[in-house]
Amino acid sequence: MNQQDLRTIEHRCIQEEQPKCQAACPIHVDVRAFMARMATGDLPGARKVLDRTMPLPAVLGRICDHPCEAACVRQDLGGSLAMGHLERACVMATPSGGKPLCMPAKGKSVAALGGDLSSLSLAWDLAKKGYAVTLFVSRDRAGGILTELPEALLPPAVLAETLAVLAQMGVTVKTGQPLDAALFEAVQKDFNAVYVECARDNVLSPSRADVDPLTLACGPAGVFCGGWPADDASRSMIGLVADGRRAAVSIDRFLSGATLTASREKEGVTDTRISTNLTDVPPASRIDPQDPIAGYTPDAARLEAGRCLQCDCLECVKVCEYLKHYKGYPKVYARQIYNNLSIVLGNHNANQMIDSCTLCGLCTEVCPEDFSMAELCLDSRRDMVNRGKMPPAAHEFALEDMAFSNGPDFALLRAEPGRETCDHLFFPGCQLGGEPDGRIPEAYAFLRERLSGGVGLGLGCCGAPALWAGRQALFEETVAAFQADWEKLGRPRLVTACASCLSVFRQAAPDIPAVSLWQVLNEETGLPEAPGFTPPAAVAVHDSCTSRHDAATQAAIREILAKRGVAFAELPLSGRLTECCGFGGLLGNANPELAAAFTKRRVSESGQDYLATCAMCRDRFSHAGKRAYHLLDLLFPGRDAADPATRPDPGFSMRHETRARLRRELLRTVWNEAVDEKAPVGPDFTVTPEVRAVMEARHILDDDVKRVLAHAESTGRKFLNRENGRFLASFTPHRVTYWVEYALEGGTARVFAAYSHRMTVAGVGK
């Protein structure tokens, strides 16, 4: 990722765009922050917001013609926020902040010909930046149009106080000055820059067509014009102030030697891409003060400000535990990822953040600009893998699990008995293959009975873990190996029960025709006559996140439930907007705590039992204490009479054992092959549920424990704790060292603790 890539990515996130009210304000008052403080009755805090943004806040807060109200997204939901009335209420109820903080004097002077509102605004802004400003006023006092306003709207004392503050800021006012050509020539010689106010009493006023609309530059270098009369139909009080501010920015740039034009597209009234979701926002009627001049009571002001929706986007953060967890939003994360990728020497502190995205794509679906954190994180994982910057620990266990699934203990790809090729190939997926009583043999037998042309069987992993880990070469190698074997089977249609497998093959191997098992059962074979388990009540359907864009499969699932007579309901986010269970993107490996938060969020969305078509979704829900079914539970009887919604998460070790057992069973029952049971490694052992939970959390398999025990007992390399009679032993089969604390009781080891690490420990051999 280079700087231009970063800018392009950052631009897709609109969270930092101004709310519509602020974008419609020519001087960009922070209406959102102002309303937030007013809603809590914090008038001093609200006044600070105005003081920070407005020139002449005591004056402008009373007279602003509030164009922001026309842009308020509340317009059709009870009426726009009464920003003008609330500003007035705030400045009337709070004392002036006095002289604002000004920068040290810059030693440069600016002349303003005119003392109307735009010149006063310009003087305020330039004086804060350290410039010496002199106002030349034709009348006996400064103020111009402000002196003509009703006293009830703008008391003379308020204007006088504001002029006194300008004097404290170092602004000089020279009254009774004829604003003629002679004065104009003189100030050009005596001052570093000149502002010509185009008010009614200024004989030098040019037309707007003679002025650069971006910079307000006109005539000789260093001369700027603005502040056309407020009685012009196209002008307003806030427009006069905006002219003064724009000219002040130009003069500051001119005197600093900077470009007058660069990066000024966001000045004045501007467009904004911010999007506020109004779907569930109830109407709330506008509350206007009974007397517009006297203003609000404190309670009425709080109620009216409380109608503010505090517009922002954050649609992705609202639906994603990952984005919420890191307390930012995609634009912030893009910068953090860019910085992380740019590190040559030092700690890559954003590694876990990059690895914690589930890659589910929900953020893209809800984003008005289609920002994809999944794409950003996956590209970053690939980049780090290619440069050797991705720690192996992040995804190592998942990749080893994939290797097991594609190894001799589970992998199988065959046509049905008596055939060399087949028209269909049933590929249930590795995770369903690790599900005890996963009903794969029953489903395979049913497909062979109902589909013509022969149905082969494929056991293995599609390569999704390598894809999610950013191991692109390994992923492509896995898909290519499968594709080569698929060719030998006669290029059959792939029927998969796993949405992740279906998504992988459709994207990475488009030559392979692939369809979901659920569509085949719903549209081609019909449902089995022998019913599966019937849930006692309606179930809530959870769509796999990898089926997000597979509307046909999602519809087939619901039609199957209807045909089975199973009542069902939709979760708040389903279909195209479905949420991840916490397994996607290998989140459980990189950040188990966050993965648990994903699962907890999902299971909390309904009190009903859940129905899933992904084995890992079902197991994660079960692990979190949620009653959950797999759709196959409802279609085939299975071998366990117990309620399948109570089936526990099998855990890592049991999944390995179940896959190996499934392969042996199918070879024996379908192909009539005698299969030797896998010889045990090391002594049998027992553990308490507490130790089993620790092993699961640390991804320590039963085979890992048995290898440690076998190594210790065969070599004698173990430590004895004479106080309790327990042994402590270790073994390093690959990069990971496993430690086990145990005691032998007869021929069985009783394991008290197990842990692992990737350190190199002196004296510990392989």
Phi, psi and omega in degrees: 000122176259181183299320180293321176301316180300315181299319180296317180294314181300323183296335181291335181271126186255008185301325183274001174293150181290147170300160184299323180296316181291322178293330180279348179275125182299338178247008172057053172298138181281080184299321183300312180293321179299313181295323181298321181283322177296324182295335178262004181079012180274076182295319177300321178294320178295322179295324177297325177297316179294316180299326182288331188255321189268140160282153177049051190299325181295329178275305186295329178298337179270331191244356184303136180271015167038065174295344179301330184296326181291340181262357186298133182286353176281357188311313184265010181234047178112354179108154180296155175296140182277067185300318181299312179297320182290322175300314181298316179300321182294310184288334177287331185264354184235145179287157177297145178284359181075203182293126177288162179293127181244147177288160177302152182300136181269350180078020179232147187240151180228134175255137175240116180272098182131150182234027180275191190297320182292321178293320178297320179295316178300316181298320179300310183293317182288324178296323177297332180271003174096013179267146175273116185247134175238126177263128175256115188242132181285333182271188183273358178200156178278159176135326176053238184299335181295330181285348183262356181284153177303141182298329179295329179278314179225093180302140179305328181295326179292317178296318180298320179295320179295318178296325177294323177295319177300321178296319178297332179280357177099010179278128179259135178244122177247111185267169178064029182264124175289119183274077185239185183297325181296316179296319180300316178295321182294314184291332177297329180278325189267343184238157181282337177206157184226137172245124178255113180276129187266045179282178188295331184262018182252107185289349181269000189302121172275170174280160180298332181293341181272000188243139175294117184294336180281316187252345186063020176287141178208141176070218183297160178301137179088004179249132183226148184230151177180183176077049177294158189307141182288346178276357171294133185301335183270359185250171179202172177302311181293334176293321177297316178298319180296323176298315179299319180291317180298316179296324179296319177297317180296318180294318178300316178295318181299314183285341178268355181079017180266164178295142181279342193248338189293139171055046179242012185292342182263006176281151179069193178298131186218164175281158174218146180262004184303142181233126179245123182283115183257011188304313185252021182272119179282150175296150175212121188291144178294143179244108177263151177291147179296324178241109184301330181280313179293329174087192186281154160283158180304319181293318181294322179297318179296317181295317181293316178295331180292345176287345182298134182274000182049056189306127166207186178261271178052023179300322180291320181294326182296333186249002186230119178295328179296308181295326179289323186299320184270009168057042177211207178209169192308322181297319178295316182294324179299317178295317179296320179293318178301314179297321180295318180291337184277349182291128177264306176238134181128181184278135175267084189288344181265009181304311183294324177298317179296322184277355185264359175285134179282354180060025187280336176088005180296324180302321181293324182293324184267349183281129177298339182250009177061037177293132183244102173293329179300313180296317181296313183290319181293318177299323180291321176299315179298317180299315182291324176297314182297329181263007178071027183254000180265115180300137182296333184298334186300319187228009187301315183296318180296323179290325176292324177295321176296319179297321177298315182296330179261011179261185188293341182282342183226322189300137180200132178216103186217152166285164180291160184307137178088000181232150173264332179230173181207160178271338183227150178225114179278121182234092186290334182102150187291324184288321175293327177295339178265010183266114176303135184056042180284359174065023178292315178302319180294317180295320181294317179298321180294318179296319179297326180288323190262337184258134179271159177093002178088137179237113176276177181230135176235117173251133181157188180247138183287346182105003182305319179302320178294320177300310183292332180280356182082010180272073189298319181297316179295320179298311181296324177296319180294315180294320180296320179296317178297317183296324179295317178292324178297321177301318182295334180275005178093021178057055182287162172288137182268126177246111185240143177271352186252126180294327179293316177300316181299316180295318181298310184292322179295326182272318187268339181222067184298344177290338181274114177292126185227142181215155179280148176304325186291324175292320180296315181294323184281324190251340188241307189269338192078173183267154178300144178289317179288116186287154171273205181285140177256116180300144182287344181212176180299147179248154175263127185275124174255118176274134176299142181293334178283354174260013187311318184256017180253074183297327181296316179294317180298319178294320180298320179301314182290324178293323177298315179299317179296319179294328178279353181077023180265119177289142181214161179227161179264142173284161182307321176241114181212179181061232181296336183254021182296155181260157176279145179283346182114354180271329187303149178068012183064031180302321181299334177278317185280328186207078185301323181295317179292323177300320178295325178293321175302311183296317180299318179299314184293315184288344181277355189276353178202146176274355181280161170297151182259151175238121181236160173244006176247127182298320181290324175300311181301317183290323178294320177296316179298318180298330180274006177090012181265132173292126184212142178249153163263147184302328178297334177300330184268354185251329183234145186299325184073184185247351182249123183284350183291160177298116184295343177292343179265358181299126184285162171299123186293334183085168187295313183296317181293327178297317177299312182297319182294320178298313180297319180294321180297317180298315181297319181296315182292322177297322183284317187271333182262314184258001176056042178256134175284128184237125177289136174294145180296127179298135180293148177251115178078172182288157172295157179214161176237150177221157173280162176303327180294317179291323177299319179297321178295319178298318179298315182296327182264006178059043177258117182275162176301320179298326178296316178296316181297325178294320177298314181297317180297316180297316182294317184285331181276333183253344184076007180278088180203154181254137180255127172269106187291342181285324182239357177076015181264152176258150173236123184222160181219163176204142181239090181288327180224247178267342186260135175259127180254138178239140180225133172256125188207168172220141179274129177234096188072232178262009183244141177267133174260114185267127181259336182198151176211138176206172184214162176201172180243018176282157171263116183251126181300135177091354179256114184257171178269000000 
